[in-house]
């Protein structure tokens, strides 16, 4: 089965921004994708796709990621609101 991934140019800017914020918060805490995925009860491939903007977080997944990173959910979409620069 041949699955096509979206090209970088077709990624939505907001998804890329949210993914970059999650990655920055994860790295600031010294966590690997595997560790964050486990803490958030998500698969590592899903988290990897979120971090590069290929996948969009559901509300439930955003809540899990925020809890695993110990930040308010708003920090994932508006880093300046979370009190921590991403």
Order of alpha helices (4+ residues) and beta strands (2+ residues): alpha-alpha-alpha-alpha-alpha
